[in-house]
């Protein structure tokens, strides 16, 4: 009987230790998530300042840091797409990267008229008539769909 009680006591002690470690890890994970979120916000603020200074490569790099810290936030992806679009229009750089990010976002949010309009502007700038036609058709579908919703 004493052996059974000591084995039970041992298992119960191990259970309590593991439970406490699990709780400690959860608290640590929650704190880490809060720190990552605040770091992501700081990286985004820094990116915005760099973009305003026309330092696109540095600003986009900061947005990518924020994206990694936030776990893949599509609002940050939109800012990356917009930064690439501005860079493309002002300096003819990273136009393909802009299109890639817009393509991903529009495939995820096919009803987002603003994203479609921004990609259309990009297609117009680079002279991609097929892309322009595709975006214009997509805009018509989105606008007709929104009219039918009323």
Buried (B, 14 or more C-beta within 10 A) or exposed (E): EEEEEEEEEEEEEEEEEEEEEEEEEEEEEEEEEEEBBEBBEBBBEBBBEBBEEEBBEBBBBBBBBBBBBBEEBEEBBBBBBBBBBBBBBEEEBBBEBBBEBBBEBBEEBEEBEEBBEBBBBBBBBBEBEEBBEBBEEBBEEBEEEEEEEE
